[in-house]
Amino acid sequence: MSEKTTANDNPINSDGLAVLDNSTTSRTLQDFLDTVMVLPNLPIAEAISQLDHAGTGALVLCDPRRRPQTARRLVGLLTDGDIRRAIFRKVSLEEAVREIAVLDPIVARA
């Protein structure tokens, strides 16, 4: 019987979770984060493209300040539903995503 794998050829363990190769895990994670993290002033039209590229149902809005300790501070969450509702309300796709996203979302800390 052949080993089960993910679409990226990562083996799947008995719990159904992908087993990532340690040599590529941090780069893979960084690549993923780069696709889902956007600035709050990104135009909605660009966010639609980014959302499609990320292959997720949401993008995270991060603090635009460039200091290392705040570069990834979560300030909002933009979902495909937020975009859909904005289109229904005829919001310009040139508007910043911060105008339609959930700002300062509730998060669980590990």
MODELLER restraints for C-alpha pairs under 7 A, 6 or more apart:
rsr = mdl.restraints
at = mdl.atoms
rsr.add(forms.Gaussian(group=physical.xy_distance, feature=features.Distance(at['CA:4:A'], at['CA:11:A']), mean=6.04, stdev=0.5))
rsr.add(forms.Gaussian(group=physical.xy_distance, feature=features.Distance(at['CA:4:A'], at['CA:12:A']), mean=5.69, stdev=0.5))
rsr.add(forms.Gaussian(group=physical.xy_distance, feature=features.Distance(at['CA:5:A'], at['CA:11:A']), mean=4.36, stdev=0.5))
rsr.add(forms.Gaussian(group=physical.xy_distance, feature=features.Distance(at['CA:5:A'], at['CA:12:A']), mean=5.33, stdev=0.5))
rsr.add(forms.Gaussian(group=physical.xy_distance, feature=features.Distance(at['CA:6:A'], at['CA:12:A']), mean=6.78, stdev=0.5))
rsr.add(forms.Gaussian(group=physical.xy_distance, feature=features.Distance(at['CA:6:A'], at['CA:18:A']), mean=6.71, stdev=0.5))
rsr.add(forms.Gaussian(group=physical.xy_distance, feature=features.Distance(at['CA:10:A'], at['CA:18:A']), mean=5.87, stdev=0.5))
rsr.add(forms.Gaussian(group=physical.xy_distance, feature=features.Distance(at['CA:10:A'], at['CA:19:A']), mean=5.94, stdev=0.5))
rsr.add(forms.Gaussian(group=physical.xy_distance, feature=features.Distance(at['CA:10:A'], at['CA:20:A']), mean=6.13, stdev=0.5))
rsr.add(forms.Gaussian(group=physical.xy_distance, feature=features.Distance(at['CA:11:A'], at['CA:18:A']), mean=5.74, stdev=0.5))
rsr.add(forms.Gaussian(group=physical.xy_distance, feature=features.Distance(at['CA:11:A'], at['CA:19:A']), mean=5.43, stdev=0.5))
rsr.add(forms.Gaussian(group=physical.xy_distance, feature=features.Distance(at['CA:12:A'], at['CA:18:A']), mean=4.43, stdev=0.5))
rsr.add(forms.Gaussian(group=physical.xy_distance, feature=features.Distance(at['CA:12:A'], at['CA:19:A']), mean=5.75, stdev=0.5))
rsr.add(forms.Gaussian(group=physical.xy_distance, feature=features.Distance(at['CA:13:A'], at['CA:19:A']), mean=6.45, stdev=0.5))
rsr.add(forms.Gaussian(group=physical.xy_distance, feature=features.Distance(at['CA:35:A'], at['CA:50:A']), mean=6.92, stdev=0.5))
rsr.add(forms.Gaussian(group=physical.xy_distance, feature=features.Distance(at['CA:35:A'], at['CA:54:A']), mean=5.22, stdev=0.5))
rsr.add(forms.Gaussian(group=physical.xy_distance, feature=features.Distance(at['CA:36:A'], at['CA:54:A']), mean=6.05, stdev=0.5))
rsr.add(forms.Gaussian(group=physical.xy_distance, feature=features.Distance(at['CA:36:A'], at['CA:59:A']), mean=4.78, stdev=0.5))
rsr.add(forms.Gaussian(group=physical.xy_distance, feature=features.Distance(at['CA:36:A'], at['CA:60:A']), mean=6.00, stdev=0.5))
rsr.add(forms.Gaussian(group=physical.xy_distance, feature=features.Distance(at['CA:37:A'], at['CA:59:A']), mean=5.96, stdev=0.5))
rsr.add(forms.Gaussian(group=physical.xy_distance, feature=features.Distance(at['CA:37:A'], at['CA:60:A']), mean=4.95, stdev=0.5))
rsr.add(forms.Gaussian(group=physical.xy_distance, feature=features.Distance(at['CA:37:A'], at['CA:61:A']), mean=5.92, stdev=0.5))
rsr.add(forms.Gaussian(group=physical.xy_distance, feature=features.Distance(at['CA:37:A'], at['CA:62:A']), mean=6.39, stdev=0.5))
rsr.add(forms.Gaussian(group=physical.xy_distance, feature=features.Distance(at['CA:38:A'], at['CA:59:A']), mean=6.85, stdev=0.5))
rsr.add(forms.Gaussian(group=physical.xy_distance, feature=features.Distance(at['CA:38:A'], at['CA:60:A']), mean=6.20, stdev=0.5))
rsr.add(forms.Gaussian(group=physical.xy_distance, feature=features.Distance(at['CA:38:A'], at['CA:61:A']), mean=5.07, stdev=0.5))
rsr.add(forms.Gaussian(group=physical.xy_distance, feature=features.Distance(at['CA:38:A'], at['CA:62:A']), mean=6.13, stdev=0.5))
rsr.add(forms.Gaussian(group=physical.xy_distance, feature=features.Distance(at['CA:39:A'], at['CA:61:A']), mean=5.37, stdev=0.5))
rsr.add(forms.Gaussian(group=physical.xy_distance, feature=features.Distance(at['CA:39:A'], at['CA:62:A']), mean=5.55, stdev=0.5))
rsr.add(forms.Gaussian(group=physical.xy_distance, feature=features.Distance(at['CA:39:A'], at['CA:63:A']), mean=6.82, stdev=0.5))
rsr.add(forms.Gaussian(group=physical.xy_distance, feature=features.Distance(at['CA:39:A'], at['CA:64:A']), mean=5.90, stdev=0.5))
rsr.add(forms.Gaussian(group=physical.xy_distance, feature=features.Distance(at['CA:40:A'], at['CA:61:A']), mean=5.46, stdev=0.5))
rsr.add(forms.Gaussian(group=physical.xy_distance, feature=features.Distance(at['CA:40:A'], at['CA:62:A']), mean=6.84, stdev=0.5))
rsr.add(forms.Gaussian(group=physical.xy_distance, feature=features.Distance(at['CA:40:A'], at['CA:96:A']), mean=6.57, stdev=0.5))
rsr.add(forms.Gaussian(group=physical.xy_distance, feature=features.Distance(at['CA:40:A'], at['CA:97:A']), mean=5.71, stdev=0.5))
rsr.add(forms.Gaussian(group=physical.xy_distance, feature=features.Distance(at['CA:40:A'], at['CA:98:A']), mean=4.90, stdev=0.5))
rsr.add(forms.Gaussian(group=physical.xy_distance, feature=features.Distance(at['CA:41:A'], at['CA:96:A']), mean=4.66, stdev=0.5))
rsr.add(forms.Gaussian(group=physical.xy_distance, feature=features.Distance(at['CA:41:A'], at['CA:97:A']), mean=6.12, stdev=0.5))
rsr.add(forms.Gaussian(group=physical.xy_distance, feature=features.Distance(at['CA:41:A'], at['CA:98:A']), mean=6.39, stdev=0.5))
rsr.add(forms.Gaussian(group=physical.xy_distance, feature=features.Distance(at['CA:42:A'], at['CA:96:A']), mean=5.26, stdev=0.5))
rsr.add(forms.Gaussian(group=physical.xy_distance, feature=features.Distance(at['CA:42:A'], at['CA:97:A']), mean=5.80, stdev=0.5))
rsr.add(forms.Gaussian(group=physical.xy_distance, feature=features.Distance(at['CA:43:A'], at['CA:93:A']), mean=6.45, stdev=0.5))
rsr.add(forms.Gaussian(group=physical.xy_distance, feature=features.Distance(at['CA:43:A'], at['CA:94:A']), mean=4.97, stdev=0.5))
rsr.add(forms.Gaussian(group=physical.xy_distance, feature=features.Distance(at['CA:43:A'], at['CA:95:A']), mean=5.34, stdev=0.5))
rsr.add(forms.Gaussian(group=physical.xy_distance, feature=features.Distance(at['CA:43:A'], at['CA:96:A']), mean=4.47, stdev=0.5))
rsr.add(forms.Gaussian(group=physical.xy_distance, feature=features.Distance(at['CA:43:A'], at['CA:97:A']), mean=5.86, stdev=0.5))
rsr.add(forms.Gaussian(group=physical.xy_distance, feature=features.Distance(at['CA:44:A'], at['CA:93:A']), mean=4.86, stdev=0.5))
rsr.add(forms.Gaussian(group=physical.xy_distance, feature=features.Distance(at['CA:44:A'], at['CA:94:A']), mean=5.94, stdev=0.5))
rsr.add(forms.Gaussian(group=physical.xy_distance, feature=features.Distance(at['CA:44:A'], at['CA:95:A']), mean=5.97, stdev=0.5))
rsr.add(forms.Gaussian(group=physical.xy_distance, feature=features.Distance(at['CA:44:A'], at['CA:96:A']), mean=5.90, stdev=0.5))
rsr.add(forms.Gaussian(group=physical.xy_distance, feature=features.Distance(at['CA:44:A'], at['CA:97:A']), mean=5.25, stdev=0.5))
rsr.add(forms.Gaussian(group=physical.xy_distance, feature=features.Distance(at['CA:45:A'], at['CA:93:A']), mean=4.97, stdev=0.5))
rsr.add(forms.Gaussian(group=physical.xy_distance, feature=features.Distance(at['CA:45:A'], at['CA:94:A']), mean=6.37, stdev=0.5))
rsr.add(forms.Gaussian(group=physical.xy_distance, feature=features.Distance(at['CA:51:A'], at['CA:57:A']), mean=6.96, stdev=0.5))
rsr.add(forms.Gaussian(group=physical.xy_distance, feature=features.Distance(at['CA:51:A'], at['CA:58:A']), mean=6.72, stdev=0.5))
rsr.add(forms.Gaussian(group=physical.xy_distance, feature=features.Distance(at['CA:51:A'], at['CA:59:A']), mean=6.60, stdev=0.5))
rsr.add(forms.Gaussian(group=physical.xy_distance, feature=features.Distance(at['CA:57:A'], at['CA:79:A']), mean=5.74, stdev=0.5))
rsr.add(forms.Gaussian(group=physical.xy_distance, feature=features.Distance(at['CA:57:A'], at['CA:80:A']), mean=5.55, stdev=0.5))
rsr.add(forms.Gaussian(group=physical.xy_distance, feature=features.Distance(at['CA:58:A'], at['CA:77:A']), mean=6.92, stdev=0.5))
rsr.add(forms.Gaussian(group=physical.xy_distance, feature=features.Distance(at['CA:58:A'], at['CA:78:A']), mean=5.47, stdev=0.5))
rsr.add(forms.Gaussian(group=physical.xy_distance, feature=features.Distance(at['CA:58:A'], at['CA:79:A']), mean=4.14, stdev=0.5))
rsr.add(forms.Gaussian(group=physical.xy_distance, feature=features.Distance(at['CA:58:A'], at['CA:80:A']), mean=6.11, stdev=0.5))
rsr.add(forms.Gaussian(group=physical.xy_distance, feature=features.Distance(at['CA:59:A'], at['CA:77:A']), mean=6.01, stdev=0.5))
rsr.add(forms.Gaussian(group=physical.xy_distance, feature=features.Distance(at['CA:59:A'], at['CA:78:A']), mean=5.17, stdev=0.5))
rsr.add(forms.Gaussian(group=physical.xy_distance, feature=features.Distance(at['CA:59:A'], at['CA:79:A']), mean=6.38, stdev=0.5))
rsr.add(forms.Gaussian(group=physical.xy_distance, feature=features.Distance(at['CA:60:A'], at['CA:74:A']), mean=6.83, stdev=0.5))
rsr.add(forms.Gaussian(group=physical.xy_distance, feature=features.Distance(at['CA:60:A'], at['CA:76:A']), mean=5.97, stdev=0.5))
rsr.add(forms.Gaussian(group=physical.xy_distance, feature=features.Distance(at['CA:60:A'], at['CA:77:A']), mean=4.69, stdev=0.5))
rsr.add(forms.Gaussian(group=physical.xy_distance, feature=features.Distance(at['CA:60:A'], at['CA:78:A']), mean=6.20, stdev=0.5))
rsr.add(forms.Gaussian(group=physical.xy_distance, feature=features.Distance(at['CA:61:A'], at['CA:74:A']), mean=6.00, stdev=0.5))
rsr.add(forms.Gaussian(group=physical.xy_distance, feature=features.Distance(at['CA:61:A'], at['CA:75:A']), mean=5.53, stdev=0.5))
rsr.add(forms.Gaussian(group=physical.xy_distance, feature=features.Distance(at['CA:61:A'], at['CA:76:A']), mean=4.68, stdev=0.5))
rsr.add(forms.Gaussian(group=physical.xy_distance, feature=features.Distance(at['CA:61:A'], at['CA:77:A']), mean=5.70, stdev=0.5))
rsr.add(forms.Gaussian(group=physical.xy_distance, feature=features.Distance(at['CA:62:A'], at['CA:72:A']), mean=5.42, stdev=0.5))
rsr.add(forms.Gaussian(group=physical.xy_distance, feature=features.Distance(at['CA:62:A'], at['CA:73:A']), mean=5.33, stdev=0.5))
rsr.add(forms.Gaussian(group=physical.xy_distance, feature=features.Distance(at['CA:62:A'], at['CA:74:A']), mean=4.67, stdev=0.5))
rsr.add(forms.Gaussian(group=physical.xy_distance, feature=features.Distance(at['CA:62:A'], at['CA:75:A']), mean=5.34, stdev=0.5))
rsr.add(forms.Gaussian(group=physical.xy_distance, feature=features.Distance(at['CA:62:A'], at['CA:76:A']), mean=6.90, stdev=0.5))
rsr.add(forms.Gaussian(group=physical.xy_distance, feature=features.Distance(at['CA:63:A'], at['CA:70:A']), mean=6.52, stdev=0.5))
rsr.add(forms.Gaussian(group=physical.xy_distance, feature=features.Distance(at['CA:63:A'], at['CA:71:A']), mean=6.02, stdev=0.5))
rsr.add(forms.Gaussian(group=physical.xy_distance, feature=features.Distance(at['CA:63:A'], at['CA:72:A']), mean=6.26, stdev=0.5))
rsr.add(forms.Gaussian(group=physical.xy_distance, feature=features.Distance(at['CA:63:A'], at['CA:73:A']), mean=5.24, stdev=0.5))
rsr.add(forms.Gaussian(group=physical.xy_distance, feature=features.Distance(at['CA:63:A'], at['CA:74:A']), mean=6.33, stdev=0.5))
rsr.add(forms.Gaussian(group=physical.xy_distance, feature=features.Distance(at['CA:63:A'], at['CA:75:A']), mean=5.96, stdev=0.5))
rsr.add(forms.Gaussian(group=physical.xy_distance, feature=features.Distance(at['CA:64:A'], at['CA:71:A']), mean=6.69, stdev=0.5))
rsr.add(forms.Gaussian(group=physical.xy_distance, feature=features.Distance(at['CA:65:A'], at['CA:71:A']), mean=5.92, stdev=0.5))
rsr.add(forms.Gaussian(group=physical.xy_distance, feature=features.Distance(at['CA:75:A'], at['CA:103:A']), mean=5.81, stdev=0.5))
rsr.add(forms.Gaussian(group=physical.xy_distance, feature=features.Distance(at['CA:75:A'], at['CA:104:A']), mean=4.96, stdev=0.5))
rsr.add(forms.Gaussian(group=physical.xy_distance, feature=features.Distance(at['CA:76:A'], at['CA:101:A']), mean=6.32, stdev=0.5))
rsr.add(forms.Gaussian(group=physical.xy_distance, feature=features.Distance(at['CA:76:A'], at['CA:102:A']), mean=5.39, stdev=0.5))
rsr.add(forms.Gaussian(group=physical.xy_distance, feature=features.Distance(at['CA:76:A'], at['CA:103:A']), mean=4.09, stdev=0.5))
rsr.add(forms.Gaussian(group=physical.xy_distance, feature=features.Distance(at['CA:76:A'], at['CA:104:A']), mean=5.13, stdev=0.5))
rsr.add(forms.Gaussian(group=physical.xy_distance, feature=features.Distance(at['CA:76:A'], at['CA:105:A']), mean=5.85, stdev=0.5))
rsr.add(forms.Gaussian(group=physical.xy_distance, feature=features.Distance(at['CA:77:A'], at['CA:101:A']), mean=5.67, stdev=0.5))
rsr.add(forms.Gaussian(group=physical.xy_distance, feature=features.Distance(at['CA:77:A'], at['CA:102:A']), mean=5.24, stdev=0.5))
rsr.add(forms.Gaussian(group=physical.xy_distance, feature=features.Distance(at['CA:77:A'], at['CA:103:A']), mean=6.51, stdev=0.5))
rsr.add(forms.Gaussian(group=physical.xy_distance, feature=features.Distance(at['CA:77:A'], at['CA:105:A']), mean=6.72, stdev=0.5))
rsr.add(forms.Gaussian(group=physical.xy_distance, feature=features.Distance(at['CA:78:A'], at['CA:101:A']), mean=4.63, stdev=0.5))
rsr.add(forms.Gaussian(group=physical.xy_distance, feature=features.Distance(at['CA:78:A'], at['CA:102:A']), mean=6.39, stdev=0.5))
rsr.add(forms.Gaussian(group=physical.xy_distance, feature=features.Distance(at['CA:82:A'], at['CA:100:A']), mean=6.15, stdev=0.5))
rsr.add(forms.Gaussian(group=physical.xy_distance, feature=features.Distance(at['CA:82:A'], at['CA:101:A']), mean=6.30, stdev=0.5))
rsr.add(forms.Gaussian(group=physical.xy_distance, feature=features.Distance(at['CA:86:A'], at['CA:100:A']), mean=6.75, stdev=0.5))
